[in-house]
């Protein structure tokens, strides 16, 4: 099948070209993101392959349909950037990669927690400069701390297992209660108790209208003073301005994020020679107890191999008229 990639990076090309040797699709790559200005470039392609910050809203989907596109293949798990009702109305299908490596994101979550706690990023720079002073580097034992996880799906569960290995007490909240939670040793909790008891809170639920700004002024007020907040899920789960207020007052003592509400204008690009216009983001960067990574939690070779193989299989299934195992519907 003819497939046009948007927002394609060198690493996408490397992994997709390698995986395509068993599929023989015709893959073309564009660096530009998908939006209402670029959708017309898909003329003659039956499928487009898009990533987290490509916009497939009603207007863009209409333009894609006019070019002959019938399939939106997401090379990621989240699908909050696709208007599924509009796609269905246009007779288009959408597929995603529901699971590739939950370890990649869960392990990055731990990287954020450990870096914020033990300040290895600051220690690295100090030691390089011959500064061996320890002032300002003190952390705490993770052992015995209470960690609250919101969303106990694939990534939340792996995160819970790792944290149990550290000797943490793990509270978890989800909209569904599953037997597996007990087996992992998670104490199922309502949100109010999770907020009240957790030393560290980590978000692993999807972005939906219900979870939009789940972390806001009201919910932050219910958290322990000195809480560490981690978000490797989706930026808009968090009201960034409310979090900044929490950081300024000291209520939130540490913030680790791999995702940001307005990341589409920033992440995945080298902007180091430009002036960043997003004042909220720049305020976040100014805190020494905030650690930001640019949506890299998924970025392991294992995950990329898996994403490429599953995406190309999704496209092959569509081409052959097979049941679409990884279809996302409104
Ligand atoms: P999953 O679908 O396996 O798990 C999501 C869990 O959240 C489910 O158990 C679901 O019941 C629960 N949930 C749904 N609504 C909820 C609510 N209102 N409150 C509490 N729980 C709720 O998804 P998976 O693979 O664990 O991924 C989780 C999220 O991680 C994805 O939605 C995606 O946004 C994000 N992600 C981030 C990546 C990164 O590179 N930073 C990479 C991959 C995923």
Boltz pocket constraint, residues with backbone or C-beta under 6 A from the ligand:
constraints:
  - pocket:
      binder: B
      contacts: [[A, 77], [A, 78], [A, 98], [A, 99], [A, 102], [A, 105], [A, 150], [A, 151], [A, 152], [A, 153], [A, 154], [A, 155], [A, 156], [A, 173], [A, 174], [A, 175], [A, 176], [A, 203], [A, 204], [A, 205], [A, 206], [A, 207], [A, 210], [A, 211], [A, 232], [A, 233], [A, 234], [A, 258], [A, 259], [A, 295], [A, 296], [A, 297], [A, 298], [A, 299]]
      max_distance: 6.0
